[in-house]
């Protein structure tokens, strides 16, 4: 998986992480660090279904995300 994300980061400008909330944060951190070792300017969007703006903020901070996709039903939880 490490090699895959590094290869993709070498040819892509950005990633979208689907269902980020269901992957352990340390796994995302490791793989994003590996990807960013190949592309420092990698743009990363994450889809989160947490129902919590605090939890979303934690993911944004720990993963150094450029953008966030939330489900429509939690749009008022900011």
C-alpha positions as CSV (number, residue, x, y, z in Angstrom):
1,X,0.0,0.0,0.0
2,X,2.9,2.4,0.8
3,X,4.3,1.8,-2.7
4,X,0.9,2.3,-4.3
5,X,0.3,5.7,-2.6
6,X,3.8,6.9,-3.5
7,X,3.3,5.8,-7.1
8,X,-0.1,7.6,-7.2
9,X,1.4,10.8,-5.6
10,X,4.0,10.8,-8.3
11,X,1.4,11.1,-11.1
12,X,-1.5,12.8,-9.4
13,X,-2.0,16.3,-7.9
14,X,-4.3,15.2,-5.2
15,X,-6.2,12.5,-3.4
16,X,-9.7,12.1,-2.1
17,X,-10.0,9.9,1.0
18,X,-13.3,8.2,1.1
19,X,-14.8,7.1,4.5
20,X,-11.7,8.5,6.3
21,X,-13.5,8.2,9.6
22,X,-13.4,4.4,9.3
23,X,-9.7,4.1,8.9
24,X,-7.4,4.4,12.0
25,X,-5.8,7.9,12.1
26,X,-2.3,6.5,12.4
27,X,-2.7,4.5,9.2
28,X,-3.9,7.6,7.3
29,X,-1.0,9.6,8.8
30,X,1.5,7.0,7.7
31,X,0.2,6.7,4.2
32,X,-0.2,10.4,3.7
33,X,3.4,10.9,4.9
34,X,4.6,8.4,2.4
35,X,2.6,10.1,-0.4
36,X,3.8,13.5,0.5
37,X,7.4,12.2,0.5
38,X,6.9,12.0,-3.3
39,X,4.7,15.1,-3.8
40,X,5.0,17.9,-1.2
41,X,2.2,19.8,-2.8
42,X,-0.3,16.9,-2.7
43,X,-3.9,18.2,-2.3
44,X,-5.9,16.0,0.0
45,X,-9.7,16.0,0.5
46,X,-11.3,13.8,3.0
47,X,-14.9,12.5,3.3
48,X,-16.0,12.3,6.9
49,X,-19.3,11.0,8.3
50,X,-18.6,11.7,12.0
51,X,-21.6,13.9,13.0
52,X,-19.1,15.9,15.0
53,X,-17.4,19.1,14.0
54,X,-14.8,18.5,16.8
55,X,-14.0,15.1,15.4
56,X,-13.8,16.5,11.8
57,X,-11.4,19.2,13.1
58,X,-9.2,16.5,14.7
59,X,-9.0,14.7,11.4
60,X,-8.2,17.9,9.5
61,X,-5.4,18.7,12.0
62,X,-3.8,15.3,12.3
63,X,-3.9,14.6,8.5
64,X,-3.2,18.1,7.4
65,X,-6.1,18.1,5.0
66,X,-6.8,20.7,2.4
67,X,-10.5,20.2,2.3
68,X,-13.4,18.3,3.8
69,X,-16.5,16.7,2.4
70,X,-19.3,16.2,4.9
71,X,-22.7,14.6,4.5
72,X,-25.6,17.0,3.9
73,X,-27.5,15.9,7.0
74,X,-24.8,17.3,9.3
75,X,-24.3,20.6,7.5
76,X,-25.6,22.6,10.5
77,X,-23.1,21.1,12.9
78,X,-20.2,23.6,12.6
